Amino acid sequence: MDPSVFIAVMAAAAMHASWNAILKIRLDPFLAMVLVNAACGVFALPVALALGPPEPDVWLWILASILLHLGYYLTLCGAYRRADMGLVYPIARGTAPLLTTMLSATLLDEAIDLQSFLGVALLACGILAIAWPRRGMAAFDGAALRLALSCGVSITIYTLVDGLGARHAGSPHLYTSWLFVADSILLSVVGLVWKGPSGLKPALSFLGPGFAGGAMSLTAYWITIWAMTQAPIGLVAAVRESSVLFAAVIAVVVLREPLRAERMAAAALIVAGLVLIKLH
């Protein structure tokens, strides 16, 4: 992976963790997701209009992606209702990089050598270790675990679809801008049908955090999709999930959560995995 691509994806990972921290607001997880996605669509629309619409066959990739993203949103929000973000987020994000790397190597025939694969495996183990149950912790809700794992599968599939879609479109910027516009429309429609206008009204009290989160979410995934046109999809997906490491740092430094030994060990695994991927 080229150093500039690696640094850009690491920056995207930091932004991904940051917007998740910003959205620790007193709002239903689904409403928060609708708000952030609507903000993404607002920010992406001028770029999409300036670039013009994609070719008809590119819309098929975008349609597949927004349907997969809808599954991601619903499973993630369902898991957040049943368990803490500190458990759900690492499991959902930790299962994705290893699956994505394996599928991109087998189905897409992308060249990933043993050192890079070991780096991805270490990174995934470190991410999952952050959510490992500790003595005295309440048992992890089974339904939340299934939803978090399903969310990880959704992340894996939409990552592959978006990487291939951006390559097929010939422009990651054209693909990403229209993806975010279409995605925000679909989720807003689902929110209106499910909750109704009055049900979405509480989100209006959180426009500031929502638009800040939307700006970071848009930028983070825009960088990721661009990177997947420059490097193997599996490696980009793995480095992106180092966002869990940034989330752990934010939890300690900003949210004043205690620094625990097991989290330090998990962070060491993540860093070791990133070093193996980058220093090849």
PyRosetta script that sets phi, psi and omega in degrees:
from pyrosetta import init, pose_from_sequence

init()
pose = pose_from_sequence("MDPSVFIAVMAAAAMHASWNAILKIRLDPFLAMVLVNAACGVFALPVALALGPPEPDVWLWILASILLHLGYYLTLCGAYRRADMGLVYPIARGTAPLLTTMLSATLLDEAIDLQSFLGVALLACGILAIAWPRRGMAAFDGAALRLALSCGVSITIYTLVDGLGARHAGSPHLYTSWLFVADSILLSVVGLVWKGPSGLKPALSFLGPGFAGGAMSLTAYWITIWAMTQAPIGLVAAVRESSVLFAAVIAVVVLREPLRAERMAAAALIVAGLVLIKLH")
pose.set_psi(1, 127.6)
pose.set_omega(1, 179.3)
pose.set_phi(2, -59.5)
pose.set_psi(2, 141.1)
pose.set_omega(2, -178.1)
pose.set_phi(3, -54.6)
pose.set_psi(3, -39.0)
pose.set_omega(3, -179.2)
pose.set_phi(4, -65.7)
pose.set_psi(4, -38.0)
pose.set_omega(4, 177.9)
pose.set_phi(5, -67.5)
pose.set_psi(5, -43.6)
pose.set_omega(5, 179.3)
pose.set_phi(6, -58.9)
pose.set_psi(6, -47.6)
pose.set_omega(6, -179.1)
pose.set_phi(7, -63.9)
pose.set_psi(7, -40.8)
pose.set_omega(7, 179.8)
pose.set_phi(8, -63.0)
pose.set_psi(8, -43.1)
pose.set_omega(8, -179.4)
pose.set_phi(9, -68.6)
pose.set_psi(9, -36.5)
pose.set_omega(9, 175.3)
pose.set_phi(10, -62.3)
pose.set_psi(10, -39.9)
pose.set_omega(10, 176.5)
pose.set_phi(11, -63.5)
pose.set_psi(11, -39.9)
pose.set_omega(11, 177.2)
pose.set_phi(12, -62.8)
pose.set_psi(12, -39.3)
pose.set_omega(12, 178.7)
pose.set_phi(13, -62.9)
pose.set_psi(13, -41.6)
pose.set_omega(13, 179.3)
pose.set_phi(14, -63.7)
pose.set_psi(14, -41.1)
pose.set_omega(14, 178.7)
pose.set_phi(15, -67.2)
pose.set_psi(15, -36.4)
pose.set_omega(15, 179.3)
pose.set_phi(16, -62.7)
pose.set_psi(16, -44.1)
pose.set_omega(16, 177.7)
pose.set_phi(17, -65.6)
pose.set_psi(17, -37.6)
pose.set_omega(17, -176.9)
pose.set_phi(18, -66.3)
pose.set_psi(18, -42.1)
pose.set_omega(18, -178.3)
pose.set_phi(19, -72.3)
pose.set_psi(19, -28.7)
pose.set_omega(19, 173.5)
pose.set_phi(20, -66.4)
pose.set_psi(20, -36.6)
pose.set_omega(20, 177.3)
pose.set_phi(21, -68.4)
pose.set_psi(21, -39.8)
pose.set_omega(21, 178.2)
pose.set_phi(22, -60.7)
pose.set_psi(22, -34.3)
pose.set_omega(22, -176.4)
pose.set_phi(23, -84.3)
pose.set_psi(23, 17.9)
pose.set_omega(23, 170.2)
pose.set_phi(24, -80.9)
pose.set_psi(24, 63.2)
pose.set_omega(24, -178.0)
pose.set_phi(25, -111.9)
pose.set_psi(25, 162.1)
pose.set_omega(25, -176.1)
pose.set_phi(26, -81.4)
pose.set_psi(26, 73.2)
pose.set_omega(26, -177.6)
pose.set_phi(27, -146.8)
pose.set_psi(27, 145.0)
pose.set_omega(27, 177.3)
pose.set_phi(28, -53.6)
pose.set_psi(28, 134.7)
pose.set_omega(28, -176.6)
pose.set_phi(29, -53.4)
pose.set_psi(29, -38.5)
pose.set_omega(29, -179.4)
pose.set_phi(30, -68.1)
pose.set_psi(30, -41.2)
pose.set_omega(30, 178.4)
pose.set_phi(31, -64.1)
pose.set_psi(31, -38.5)
pose.set_omega(31, 176.9)
pose.set_phi(32, -62.3)
pose.set_psi(32, -39.9)
pose.set_omega(32, 179.8)
pose.set_phi(33, -66.6)
pose.set_psi(33, -41.7)
pose.set_omega(33, 177.4)
pose.set_phi(34, -60.6)
pose.set_psi(34, -43.6)
pose.set_omega(34, -179.0)
pose.set_phi(35, -62.7)
pose.set_psi(35, -48.5)
pose.set_omega(35, -179.4)
pose.set_phi(36, -62.5)
pose.set_psi(36, -42.5)
pose.set_omega(36, -179.8)
pose.set_phi(37, -66.7)
pose.set_psi(37, -37.8)
pose.set_omega(37, 176.6)
pose.set_phi(38, -61.8)
pose.set_psi(38, -41.2)
pose.set_omega(38, 177.6)
pose.set_phi(39, -62.8)
pose.set_psi(39, -40.9)
pose.set_omega(39, 177.1)
pose.set_phi(40, -58.6)
pose.set_psi(40, -44.1)
pose.set_omega(40, -180.0)
pose.set_phi(41, -63.4)
pose.set_psi(41, -40.0)
pose.set_omega(41, 178.6)
pose.set_phi(42, -63.0)
pose.set_psi(42, -44.5)
pose.set_omega(42, -179.2)
pose.set_phi(43, -69.1)
pose.set_psi(43, -34.5)
pose.set_omega(43, -175.7)
pose.set_phi(44, -81.0)
pose.set_psi(44, -24.2)
pose.set_omega(44, -173.1)
pose.set_phi(45, -58.4)
pose.set_psi(45, -46.4)
pose.set_omega(45, 179.6)
pose.set_phi(46, -59.4)
pose.set_psi(46, -38.9)
pose.set_omega(46, 179.1)
pose.set_phi(47, -66.3)
pose.set_psi(47, -44.0)
pose.set_omega(47, -180.0)
pose.set_phi(48, -60.1)
pose.set_psi(48, -44.0)
pose.set_omega(48, -179.5)
pose.set_phi(49, -67.1)
pose.set_psi(49, -36.1)
pose.set_omega(49, 179.8)
pose.set_phi(50, -68.3)
pose.set_psi(50, -36.4)
pose.set_omega(50, -178.7)
pose.set_phi(51, -81.6)
pose.set_psi(51, -21.0)
pose.set_omega(51, -178.3)
pose.set_phi(52, 86.0)
pose.set_psi(52, 164.0)
pose.set_omega(52, -176.2)
pose.set_phi(53, -70.1)
pose.set_psi(53, 150.8)
pose.set_omega(53, 177.2)
pose.set_phi(54, -75.7)
pose.set_psi(54, 169.7)
pose.set_omega(54, 176.1)
pose.set_phi(55, -65.1)
pose.set_psi(55, 154.1)
pose.set_omega(55, -177.3)
pose.set_phi(56, -54.7)
pose.set_psi(56, -38.0)
pose.set_omega(56, -178.1)
pose.set_phi(57, -69.7)
pose.set_psi(57, -25.0)
pose.set_omega(57, 177.1)
pose.set_phi(58, -69.6)
pose.set_psi(58, -29.9)
pose.set_omega(58, 178.4)
pose.set_phi(59, -62.0)
pose.set_psi(59, -28.5)
pose.set_omega(59, 178.0)
pose.set_phi(60, -64.9)
pose.set_psi(60, -40.1)
pose.set_omega(60, 176.2)
pose.set_phi(61, -65.1)
pose.set_psi(61, -42.7)
pose.set_omega(61, -179.9)
pose.set_phi(62, -64.7)
pose.set_psi(62, -42.4)
pose.set_omega(62, 178.6)
pose.set_phi(63, -60.9)
pose.set_psi(63, -46.2)
pose.set_omega(63, 178.5)
pose.set_phi(64, -60.4)
pose.set_psi(64, -40.8)
pose.set_omega(64, -177.9)
pose.set_phi(65, -65.8)
pose.set_psi(65, -45.7)
pose.set_omega(65, -176.5)
pose.set_phi(66, -68.4)
pose.set_psi(66, -30.3)
pose.set_omega(66, 175.6)
pose.set_phi(67, -69.2)
pose.set_psi(67, -40.3)
pose.set_omega(67, 176.6)
pose.set_phi(68, -67.0)
pose.set_psi(68, -39.1)
pose.set_omega(68, 176.7)
pose.set_phi(69, -63.0)
pose.set_psi(69, -36.4)
pose.set_omega(69, 178.1)
pose.set_phi(70, -61.2)
pose.set_psi(70, -42.8)
pose.set_omega(70, 175.5)
pose.set_phi(71, -61.4)
pose.set_psi(71, -39.1)
pose.set_omega(71, 177.4)
pose.set_phi(72, -61.7)
pose.set_psi(72, -47.4)
pose.set_omega(72, -178.5)
pose.set_phi(73, -61.6)
pose.set_psi(73, -45.2)
pose.set_omega(73, -176.0)
pose.set_phi(74, -67.5)
pose.set_psi(74, -42.4)
pose.set_omega(74, 179.7)
pose.set_phi(75, -69.7)
pose.set_psi(75, -38.8)
pose.set_omega(75, 179.7)
pose.set_phi(76, -65.6)
pose.set_psi(76, -46.0)
pose.set_omega(76, 179.6)
pose.set_phi(77, -64.9)
pose.set_psi(77, -39.1)
pose.set_omega(77, 177.5)
pose.set_phi(78, -62.2)
pose.set_psi(78, -40.0)
pose.set_omega(78, 178.3)
pose.set_phi(79, -67.7)
pose.set_psi(79, -39.8)
pose.set_omega(79, -179.7)
pose.set_phi(80, -64.6)
pose.set_psi(80, -29.1)
pose.set_omega(80, 177.7)
pose.set_phi(81, -71.1)
pose.set_psi(81, -20.8)
pose.set_omega(81, -174.4)
pose.set_phi(82, -106.9)
pose.set_psi(82, -15.9)
pose.set_omega(82, -176.9)
pose.set_phi(83, -152.8)
pose.set_psi(83, 165.0)
pose.set_omega(83, -178.8)
pose.set_phi(84, -69.9)
pose.set_psi(84, 152.8)
pose.set_omega(84, 177.2)
pose.set_phi(85, -59.8)
pose.set_psi(85, -35.2)
pose.set_omega(85, -178.9)
pose.set_phi(86, -61.8)
pose.set_psi(86, -20.8)
pose.set_omega(86, 176.8)
pose.set_phi(87, -99.5)
pose.set_psi(87, -44.4)
pose.set_omega(87, -175.3)
pose.set_phi(88, -67.4)
pose.set_psi(88, -47.3)
pose.set_omega(88, -173.3)
pose.set_phi(89, -59.4)
pose.set_psi(89, -49.1)
pose.set_omega(89, 179.6)
pose.set_phi(90, -64.2)
pose.set_psi(90, -36.4)
pose.set_omega(90, -179.4)
pose.set_phi(91, -68.1)
pose.set_psi(91, -45.8)
pose.set_omega(91, -179.7)
pose.set_phi(92, -63.0)
pose.set_psi(92, -44.9)
pose.set_omega(92, -177.6)
pose.set_phi(93, -79.4)
pose.set_psi(93, -28.4)
pose.set_omega(93, -175.3)
pose.set_phi(94, -74.4)
pose.set_psi(94, -30.3)
pose.set_omega(94, 179.7)
pose.set_phi(95, -76.4)
pose.set_psi(95, -23.8)
pose.set_omega(95, -172.6)
pose.set_phi(96, -70.4)
pose.set_psi(96, -46.0)
pose.set_omega(96, -172.6)
pose.set_phi(97, -63.7)
pose.set_psi(97, -39.7)
pose.set_omega(97, -179.4)
pose.set_phi(98, -67.1)
pose.set_psi(98, -44.0)
pose.set_omega(98, 178.1)
pose.set_phi(99, -62.0)
pose.set_psi(99, -44.1)
pose.set_omega(99, -178.6)
pose.set_phi(100, -63.1)
pose.set_psi(100, -43.1)
pose.set_omega(100, 179.9)
pose.set_phi(101, -62.9)
pose.set_psi(101, -44.8)
pose.set_omega(101, -179.5)
pose.set_phi(102, -62.9)
pose.set_psi(102, -43.3)
pose.set_omega(102, -178.4)
pose.set_phi(103, -70.4)
pose.set_psi(103, -40.0)
pose.set_omega(103, -179.1)
pose.set_phi(104, -67.2)
pose.set_psi(104, -30.8)
pose.set_omega(104, 179.1)
pose.set_phi(105, -76.0)
pose.set_psi(105, -38.0)
pose.set_omega(105, -175.7)
pose.set_phi(106, -86.9)
pose.set_psi(106, -43.9)
pose.set_omega(106, -175.5)
pose.set_phi(107, -86.5)
pose.set_psi(107, -37.1)
pose.set_omega(107, -176.0)
pose.set_phi(108, -100.1)
pose.set_psi(108, -4.7)
pose.set_omega(108, 178.7)
pose.set_phi(109, 57.8)
pose.set_psi(109, 37.7)
pose.set_omega(109, 176.1)
pose.set_phi(110, -82.2)
pose.set_psi(110, 133.9)
pose.set_omega(110, -176.0)
pose.set_phi(111, -75.3)
pose.set_psi(111, 112.7)
pose.set_omega(111, 175.7)
pose.set_phi(112, -130.4)
pose.set_psi(112, 113.3)
pose.set_omega(112, -175.0)
pose.set_phi(113, -79.0)
pose.set_psi(113, 176.1)
pose.set_omega(113, -174.6)
pose.set_phi(114, -61.9)
pose.set_psi(114, -41.5)
pose.set_omega(114, -178.7)
pose.set_phi(115, -62.1)
pose.set_psi(115, -44.8)
pose.set_omega(115, 179.1)
pose.set_phi(116, -64.5)
pose.set_psi(116, -40.3)
pose.set_omega(116, -179.9)
pose.set_phi(117, -64.6)
pose.set_psi(117, -40.2)
pose.set_omega(117, 177.2)
pose.set_phi(118, -64.5)
pose.set_psi(118, -36.6)
pose.set_omega(118, 176.7)
pose.set_phi(119, -62.4)
pose.set_psi(119, -43.4)
pose.set_omega(119, 177.5)
pose.set_phi(120, -62.7)
pose.set_psi(120, -42.5)
pose.set_omega(120, -179.6)
pose.set_phi(121, -63.4)
pose.set_psi(121, -43.3)
pose.set_omega(121, 177.3)
pose.set_phi(122, -62.4)
pose.set_psi(122, -42.7)
pose.set_omega(122, -179.8)
pose.set_phi(123, -61.7)
pose.set_psi(123, -44.8)
pose.set_omega(123, 179.8)
pose.set_phi(124, -63.8)
pose.set_psi(124, -41.1)
pose.set_omega(124, 179.1)
pose.set_phi(125, -63.8)
pose.set_psi(125, -40.3)
pose.set_omega(125, 178.8)
pose.set_phi(126, -64.5)
pose.set_psi(126, -41.1)
pose.set_omega(126, 179.2)
pose.set_phi(127, -63.0)
pose.set_psi(127, -47.0)
pose.set_omega(127, -179.4)
pose.set_phi(128, -67.1)
pose.set_psi(128, -31.2)
pose.set_omega(128, -179.8)
pose.set_phi(129, -64.3)
pose.set_psi(129, -28.1)
pose.set_omega(129, 178.3)
pose.set_phi(130, -61.7)
pose.set_psi(130, -33.3)
pose.set_omega(130, -178.7)
pose.set_phi(131, -93.9)
pose.set_psi(131, 4.1)
pose.set_omega(131, -177.2)
pose.set_phi(132, -63.1)
pose.set_psi(132, 130.8)
pose.set_omega(132, -177.0)
pose.set_phi(133, -63.5)
pose.set_psi(133, 138.6)
pose.set_omega(133, 178.8)
pose.set_phi(134, -104.8)
pose.set_psi(134, 161.0)
pose.set_omega(134, 178.4)
pose.set_phi(135, -60.0)
pose.set_psi(135, 132.3)
pose.set_omega(135, -179.7)
pose.set_phi(136, 92.5)
pose.set_psi(136, -10.4)
pose.set_omega(136, 178.0)
pose.set_phi(137, -78.0)
pose.set_psi(137, 147.5)
pose.set_omega(137, 174.2)
pose.set_phi(138, -66.8)
pose.set_psi(138, 149.8)
pose.set_omega(138, 180.0)
pose.set_phi(139, -61.4)
pose.set_psi(139, 142.0)
pose.set_omega(139, -179.8)
pose.set_phi(140, -72.6)
pose.set_psi(140, 126.9)
pose.set_omega(140, -178.0)
pose.set_phi(141, -58.5)
pose.set_psi(141, 129.0)
pose.set_omega(141, -176.7)
pose.set_phi(142, -60.4)
pose.set_psi(142, -41.8)
pose.set_omega(142, 179.4)
pose.set_phi(143, -64.6)
pose.set_psi(143, -39.0)
pose.set_omega(143, 178.3)
pose.set_phi(144, -64.2)
pose.set_psi(144, -39.8)
pose.set_omega(144, 178.6)
pose.set_phi(145, -62.9)
pose.set_psi(145, -45.0)
pose.set_omega(145, 179.5)
pose.set_phi(146, -63.3)
pose.set_psi(146, -40.5)
pose.set_omega(146, 179.1)
pose.set_phi(147, -66.6)
pose.set_psi(147, -40.6)
pose.set_omega(147, 179.5)
pose.set_phi(148, -64.6)
pose.set_psi(148, -41.5)
pose.set_omega(148, 178.1)
pose.set_phi(149, -67.0)
pose.set_psi(149, -40.5)
pose.set_omega(149, 176.4)
pose.set_phi(150, -62.1)
pose.set_psi(150, -37.3)
pose.set_omega(150, 176.7)
pose.set_phi(151, -62.0)
pose.set_psi(151, -41.4)
pose.set_omega(151, 178.0)
pose.set_phi(152, -61.9)
pose.set_psi(152, -38.3)
pose.set_omega(152, 177.2)
pose.set_phi(153, -65.9)
pose.set_psi(153, -41.2)
pose.set_omega(153, 177.9)
pose.set_phi(154, -60.6)
pose.set_psi(154, -43.3)
pose.set_omega(154, 178.7)
pose.set_phi(155, -59.9)
pose.set_psi(155, -43.5)
pose.set_omega(155, 180.0)
pose.set_phi(156, -58.3)
pose.set_psi(156, -48.8)
pose.set_omega(156, -174.5)
pose.set_phi(157, -71.1)
pose.set_psi(157, -43.7)
pose.set_omega(157, -178.2)
pose.set_phi(158, -70.9)
pose.set_psi(158, -25.8)
pose.set_omega(158, 175.1)
pose.set_phi(159, -64.2)
pose.set_psi(159, -45.8)
pose.set_omega(159, 177.5)
pose.set_phi(160, -63.1)
pose.set_psi(160, -44.0)
pose.set_omega(160, -179.8)
pose.set_phi(161, -61.5)
pose.set_psi(161, -44.5)
pose.set_omega(161, -177.4)
pose.set_phi(162, -70.2)
pose.set_psi(162, -37.4)
pose.set_omega(162, 176.6)
pose.set_phi(163, -62.0)
pose.set_psi(163, -46.3)
pose.set_omega(163, 179.3)
pose.set_phi(164, -69.6)
pose.set_psi(164, -38.4)
pose.set_omega(164, 180.0)
pose.set_phi(165, -62.8)
pose.set_psi(165, -42.7)
pose.set_omega(165, 179.3)
pose.set_phi(166, -65.9)
pose.set_psi(166, -39.3)
pose.set_omega(166, 177.1)
pose.set_phi(167, -64.6)
pose.set_psi(167, -42.0)
pose.set_omega(167, -179.3)
pose.set_phi(168, -65.2)
pose.set_psi(168, -36.9)
pose.set_omega(168, -178.8)
pose.set_phi(169, -70.6)
pose.set_psi(169, -23.2)
pose.set_omega(169, -178.9)
pose.set_phi(170, 82.2)
pose.set_psi(170, -4.4)
pose.set_omega(170, 179.2)
pose.set_phi(171, -149.2)
pose.set_psi(171, 112.3)
pose.set_omega(171, 178.2)
pose.set_phi(172, -63.9)
pose.set_psi(172, -27.4)
pose.set_omega(172, -177.7)
pose.set_phi(173, -73.8)
pose.set_psi(173, -42.8)
pose.set_omega(173, 176.1)
pose.set_phi(174, -60.8)
pose.set_psi(174, -49.0)
pose.set_omega(174, -177.8)
pose.set_phi(175, -62.0)
pose.set_psi(175, -47.9)
pose.set_omega(175, -174.7)
pose.set_phi(176, -67.2)
pose.set_psi(176, -41.9)
pose.set_omega(176, -178.2)
pose.set_phi(177, -62.0)
pose.set_psi(177, -45.8)
pose.set_omega(177, 179.6)
pose.set_phi(178, -72.6)
pose.set_psi(178, -29.8)
pose.set_omega(178, 175.2)
pose.set_phi(179, -60.8)
pose.set_psi(179, -46.9)
pose.set_omega(179, -177.9)
pose.set_phi(180, -68.3)
pose.set_psi(180, -36.7)
pose.set_omega(180, 177.2)
pose.set_phi(181, -63.6)
pose.set_psi(181, -49.4)
pose.set_omega(181, -179.2)
pose.set_phi(182, -65.1)
pose.set_psi(182, -39.6)
pose.set_omega(182, -178.8)
pose.set_phi(183, -63.9)
pose.set_psi(183, -42.2)
pose.set_omega(183, -179.3)
pose.set_phi(184, -67.0)
pose.set_psi(184, -36.2)
pose.set_omega(184, 178.5)
pose.set_phi(185, -65.5)
pose.set_psi(185, -46.9)
pose.set_omega(185, -178.6)
pose.set_phi(186, -61.1)
pose.set_psi(186, -48.0)
pose.set_omega(186, -176.9)
pose.set_phi(187, -67.9)
pose.set_psi(187, -34.9)
pose.set_omega(187, 177.5)
pose.set_phi(188, -65.2)
pose.set_psi(188, -41.0)
pose.set_omega(188, 177.7)
pose.set_phi(189, -64.2)
pose.set_psi(189, -44.8)
pose.set_omega(189, 177.7)
pose.set_phi(190, -60.0)
pose.set_psi(190, -41.6)
pose.set_omega(190, 178.7)
pose.set_phi(191, -63.7)
pose.set_psi(191, -41.4)
pose.set_omega(191, 178.9)
pose.set_phi(192, -65.9)
pose.set_psi(192, -42.2)
pose.set_omega(192, 179.9)
pose.set_phi(193, -67.3)
pose.set_psi(193, -41.4)
pose.set_omega(193, -175.6)
pose.set_phi(194, -76.7)
pose.set_psi(194, -48.1)
pose.set_omega(194, -173.3)
pose.set_phi(195, -99.5)
pose.set_psi(195, -25.5)
pose.set_omega(195, -173.6)
pose.set_phi(196, 78.9)
pose.set_psi(196, 162.2)
pose.set_omega(196, -179.1)
pose.set_phi(197, -56.1)
pose.set_psi(197, -41.1)
pose.set_omega(197, -178.9)
pose.set_phi(198, -68.0)
pose.set_psi(198, -31.9)
pose.set_omega(198, 179.4)
pose.set_phi(199, -70.4)
pose.set_psi(199, -27.4)
pose.set_omega(199, 178.9)
pose.set_phi(200, -87.1)
pose.set_psi(200, -11.1)
pose.set_omega(200, -174.5)
pose.set_phi(201, -58.1)
pose.set_psi(201, -37.9)
pose.set_omega(201, 179.8)
pose.set_phi(202, -56.5)
pose.set_psi(202, -25.4)
pose.set_omega(202, -179.5)
pose.set_phi(203, -65.1)
pose.set_psi(203, -23.6)
pose.set_omega(203, -178.4)
pose.set_phi(204, -64.2)
pose.set_psi(204, -22.3)
pose.set_omega(204, 179.8)
pose.set_phi(205, -78.8)
pose.set_psi(205, -6.2)
pose.set_omega(205, -176.1)
pose.set_phi(206, -124.9)
pose.set_psi(206, 33.1)
pose.set_omega(206, -177.0)
pose.set_phi(207, -63.0)
pose.set_psi(207, -38.9)
pose.set_omega(207, -179.4)
pose.set_phi(208, -60.2)
pose.set_psi(208, -58.8)
pose.set_omega(208, 177.1)
pose.set_phi(209, -60.2)
pose.set_psi(209, -36.7)
pose.set_omega(209, -178.3)
pose.set_phi(210, -64.2)
pose.set_psi(210, -43.3)
pose.set_omega(210, -179.2)
pose.set_phi(211, -74.0)
pose.set_psi(211, -32.4)
pose.set_omega(211, 174.5)
pose.set_phi(212, -64.6)
pose.set_psi(212, -44.5)
pose.set_omega(212, 176.9)
pose.set_phi(213, -63.4)
pose.set_psi(213, -39.3)
pose.set_omega(213, 179.1)
pose.set_phi(214, -63.4)
pose.set_psi(214, -40.7)
pose.set_omega(214, 179.4)
pose.set_phi(215, -62.1)
pose.set_psi(215, -42.4)
pose.set_omega(215, -179.5)
pose.set_phi(216, -73.5)
pose.set_psi(216, -38.3)
pose.set_omega(216, 178.5)
pose.set_phi(217, -62.7)
pose.set_psi(217, -45.0)
pose.set_omega(217, 179.5)
pose.set_phi(218, -61.4)
pose.set_psi(218, -49.0)
pose.set_omega(218, -178.2)
pose.set_phi(219, -63.2)
pose.set_psi(219, -42.4)
pose.set_omega(219, -177.2)
pose.set_phi(220, -62.5)
pose.set_psi(220, -46.9)
pose.set_omega(220, -177.1)
pose.set_phi(221, -78.0)
pose.set_psi(221, -27.8)
pose.set_omega(221, 175.2)
pose.set_phi(222, -61.3)
pose.set_psi(222, -45.3)
pose.set_omega(222, 177.4)
pose.set_phi(223, -61.4)
pose.set_psi(223, -42.3)
pose.set_omega(223, -178.0)
pose.set_phi(224, -62.2)
pose.set_psi(224, -45.4)
pose.set_omega(224, -179.7)
pose.set_phi(225, -65.2)
pose.set_psi(225, -41.1)
pose.set_omega(225, 175.6)
pose.set_phi(226, -59.7)
pose.set_psi(226, -44.1)
pose.set_omega(226, -177.9)
pose.set_phi(227, -62.3)
pose.set_psi(227, -33.1)
pose.set_omega(227, -179.7)
pose.set_phi(228, -71.4)
pose.set_psi(228, -10.7)
pose.set_omega(228, 172.3)
pose.set_phi(229, -92.0)
pose.set_psi(229, -6.5)
pose.set_omega(229, -177.1)
pose.set_phi(230, -112.0)
pose.set_psi(230, -17.8)
pose.set_omega(230, -174.2)
pose.set_phi(231, -148.6)
pose.set_psi(231, 165.5)
pose.set_omega(231, 178.1)
pose.set_phi(232, -54.7)
pose.set_psi(232, 135.4)
pose.set_omega(232, -175.6)
pose.set_phi(233, -58.3)
pose.set_psi(233, -42.0)
pose.set_omega(233, -177.8)
pose.set_phi(234, -61.8)
pose.set_psi(234, -41.1)
pose.set_omega(234, -179.9)
pose.set_phi(235, -69.2)
pose.set_psi(235, -39.8)
pose.set_omega(235, 177.6)
pose.set_phi(236, -62.1)
pose.set_psi(236, -44.3)
pose.set_omega(236, 179.6)
pose.set_phi(237, -61.1)
pose.set_psi(237, -39.0)
pose.set_omega(237, -179.2)
pose.set_phi(238, -66.2)
pose.set_psi(238, -47.3)
pose.set_omega(238, -179.3)
pose.set_phi(239, -65.4)
pose.set_psi(239, -36.6)
pose.set_omega(239, 179.1)
pose.set_phi(240, -59.7)
pose.set_psi(240, -36.7)
pose.set_omega(240, -176.3)
pose.set_phi(241, -75.6)
pose.set_psi(241, -0.2)
pose.set_omega(241, 169.9)
pose.set_phi(242, -66.3)
pose.set_psi(242, -2.3)
pose.set_omega(242, 173.5)
pose.set_phi(243, -55.1)
pose.set_psi(243, -28.2)
pose.set_omega(243, 178.5)
pose.set_phi(244, -63.5)
pose.set_psi(244, -35.4)
pose.set_omega(244, 177.2)
pose.set_phi(245, -65.2)
pose.set_psi(245, -44.6)
pose.set_omega(245, 177.9)
pose.set_phi(246, -63.7)
pose.set_psi(246, -37.2)
pose.set_omega(246, 178.4)
pose.set_phi(247, -62.8)
pose.set_psi(247, -38.8)
pose.set_omega(247, 178.6)
pose.set_phi(248, -65.3)
pose.set_psi(248, -40.1)
pose.set_omega(248, 178.0)
pose.set_phi(249, -64.6)
pose.set_psi(249, -44.3)
pose.set_omega(249, 178.5)
pose.set_phi(250, -60.4)
pose.set_psi(250, -40.4)
pose.set_omega(250, -179.2)
pose.set_phi(251, -60.6)
pose.set_psi(251, -38.3)
pose.set_omega(251, -178.0)
pose.set_phi(252, -80.4)
pose.set_psi(252, -47.6)
pose.set_omega(252, -172.4)
pose.set_phi(253, -79.2)
pose.set_psi(253, -43.9)
pose.set_omega(253, -174.3)
pose.set_phi(254, -93.1)
pose.set_psi(254, -47.8)
pose.set_omega(254, -175.5)
pose.set_phi(255, -88.9)
pose.set_psi(255, -2.4)
pose.set_omega(255, 175.8)
pose.set_phi(256, 60.0)
pose.set_psi(256, 33.5)
pose.set_omega(256, 174.4)
pose.set_phi(257, -78.5)
pose.set_psi(257, 150.7)
pose.set_omega(257, -176.3)
pose.set_phi(258, -64.7)
pose.set_psi(258, 144.7)
pose.set_omega(258, 176.4)
pose.set_phi(259, -86.9)
pose.set_psi(259, 113.3)
pose.set_omega(259, -175.1)
pose.set_phi(260, -104.9)
pose.set_psi(260, 151.1)
pose.set_omega(260, -176.1)
pose.set_phi(261, -60.9)
pose.set_psi(261, -40.3)
pose.set_omega(261, -177.8)
pose.set_phi(262, -67.2)
pose.set_psi(262, -30.3)
pose.set_omega(262, 177.4)
pose.set_phi(263, -72.5)
pose.set_psi(263, -34.3)
pose.set_omega(263, 176.3)
pose.set_phi(264, -65.1)
pose.set_psi(264, -40.3)
pose.set_omega(264, 178.2)
pose.set_phi(265, -65.3)
pose.set_psi(265, -41.8)
pose.set_omega(265, 178.2)
pose.set_phi(266, -63.0)
pose.set_psi(266, -40.6)
pose.set_omega(266, 178.4)
pose.set_phi(267, -62.6)
pose.set_psi(267, -38.0)
pose.set_omega(267, 178.6)
pose.set_phi(268, -63.2)
pose.set_psi(268, -39.9)
pose.set_omega(268, 177.5)
pose.set_phi(269, -63.4)
pose.set_psi(269, -42.4)
pose.set_omega(269, -179.6)
pose.set_phi(270, -62.8)
pose.set_psi(270, -46.5)
pose.set_omega(270, 179.6)
pose.set_phi(271, -62.5)
pose.set_psi(271, -41.8)
pose.set_omega(271, 178.7)
pose.set_phi(272, -61.0)
pose.set_psi(272, -41.8)
pose.set_omega(272, 177.8)
pose.set_phi(273, -62.6)
pose.set_psi(273, -43.2)
pose.set_omega(273, 179.1)
pose.set_phi(274, -63.8)
pose.set_psi(274, -38.8)
pose.set_omega(274, 178.9)
pose.set_phi(275, -63.3)
pose.set_psi(275, -43.1)
pose.set_omega(275, 179.5)
pose.set_phi(276, -62.6)
pose.set_psi(276, -40.1)
pose.set_omega(276, -179.7)
pose.set_phi(277, -67.6)
pose.set_psi(277, -43.4)
pose.set_omega(277, -172.6)
pose.set_phi(278, -79.2)
pose.set_psi(278, -36.3)
pose.set_omega(278, -171.5)
pose.set_phi(279, -86.6)
pose.set_psi(279, 7.4)
pose.set_omega(279, 178.1)
pose.set_phi(280, -64.9)
pose.dump_pdb("model.pdb")
